[in-house]
Amino acid sequence: MRRNILFIIVLTGTVLLAGCSKTSPEDGNILVIEEQPAEAGAEFVTVHGLKYVIPEGFEDASVHPEGYEKGNAAGGYTHTYKNESLGMEIEVAEYVWANVPVEAENKEEFLKKQYDSSVGADFESEIGDDYFYNSILDVAGTRTYFREIVTDDAAFDITITYTDGDSESEAVKDEFINSCTIDKE
């Protein structure tokens, strides 16, 4: 006869899981973990510390393959947000750069190699101390903006697609990029 056994674990203290926020019930004894809301206007912090604000009018459209709940195979997480009325999509992916098959001694060398491999003559690009970006326009009039931010531990890839020349979409892109910071906690 086969029996199923259910284990219940009660935690005390403080634990913070990726993509979760801390809440404590009134009795202070049990820690309740709630998934951080992916609502427009909400601040979100990824597991490796990229903090950003989800733009108004965007819905969480993340699709996570079986076995990678809210994750990706490179040791991080991927979140996708869409605004159907703007025809705009924002994808934020993170990964531990040391796990990527790019031989690099430090984040600066990793960043330079990533940038060099992404640069093309037909689009705008820029590299800084801890990031690079490029922006390309396809023949259908879709602009793809890609930014990679690198810390000592992780890389964060932000891909934003929208109709080229749409000033509202450009403003949303700029606002989103400006909201991105590294949470040092």
C-alpha angles and dihedrals in degrees: 000000000000119000128195115217122200119207119202117196121195115200127202123192127035125314126167119196126198112281091006135111129218119248128166126204120234094263090060091218104099126050113221116204115205125183110252109251117255092207127140111270092022120128112234129194119198122220092261095045112267107145121198142154119242106232121243113265095029125118128202106257097168115154116197120192117232110279094024102076104189088340146098133219094255094071100268147074136273126204127182126198125188137193107194095190091057094037086231133142131189120194122187117191129173134188142167101264093208087067094056116094094245111116107227134148095209143001093271093056091044091051093049092050092048091048094047091051092051103045119106134174094240101063145049118263141168137181127207136175095283105009148037132196139190133188126201135181119214126209092261091061096255116141117211116197115191125186127178118195117192130199129176089272111026148020124225120204118199117189120183122183125189143139111290115245095022103133094198091055091046089053092049090049092050093046092049094048091048090052091058113103135152112253106222096194 
